[in-house]
Amino acid sequence: LVPIVEPEILLDGEHGIERTFEVAQKVWAEVFFYLAENNVLFEGILLKPSMVTPGAECKDKASPQQVAEYTLKLLYSRIPPAVPGIMFLSGGQSEVEATENLNAMNQKPHPW
């Protein structure tokens, strides 16, 4: 059995990408604290997060480069290196938006 960890952050609202990043940092810190507290082996999980994007009703849309920058910054700061895989949710994005954002992330170096 492989636990799939899905820290859900609802993107309802008018908040910007910076606020999503701040909330995600706190949520992910708590998730990994409690995984460690319960002796969950990080090497044996898969992470299924959403990307860091502005709220669905935000007037300032983020570019794929901004989504990649914030999402990767969050991953580098909060995800233990032992986590072997990350599977992204589209999080309400269109197929095109999700693909462009994933492509922007894949242009950057990352250990996963």
Residue pairs with C-beta under 8 A, 6 or more apart in sequence:
2 44
2 45
2 46
3 40
3 44
3 45
3 46
4 45
4 46
4 47
4 48
4 87
5 31
5 35
5 45
5 46
5 47
5 48
6 47
6 48
6 49
6 89
7 24
7 27
7 28
7 31
7 47
7 49
8 50
9 20
9 23
9 24
9 27
9 50
11 20
11 50
11 53
11 54
11 55
11 56
11 91
11 92
12 55
12 56
12 57
13 55
13 56
13 57
13 58
14 55
14 57
14 58
14 59
15 54
15 55
15 58
16 54
16 55
16 58
16 60
17 52
17 53
17 54
17 58
17 60
17 62
17 66
17 67
17 70
18 70
19 55
20 52
20 53
20 54
20 55
20 70
21 52
21 70
21 73
21 74
24 49
24 52
24 74
24 78
25 74
25 77
25 78
28 49
28 74
28 78
28 79
29 78
32 42
32 78
32 79
32 80
35 42
35 45
36 42
42 80
42 82
42 83
43 82
43 83
43 84
45 83
45 84
46 83
46 84
46 85
46 86
46 87
47 79
47 83
47 85
47 86
47 87
48 86
48 87
48 88
48 89
49 86
49 88
49 89
50 88
50 89
50 90
50 91
51 67
51 71
51 88
51 89
51 91
51 93
51 98
51 101
51 105
52 67
52 70
52 71
52 74
53 62
53 67
53 91
53 93
53 101
54 60
54 61
54 62
56 92
62 70
64 97
64 100
64 101
64 103
64 104
65 104
67 101
67 104
67 105
68 101
68 104
68 105
68 107
68 108
71 101
71 105
72 105
72 108
72 110
75 86
75 110
75 112
76 110
79 86
81 111
83 112
84 112
85 112
86 112
88 98
88 102
90 97
90 98
91 98
93 101
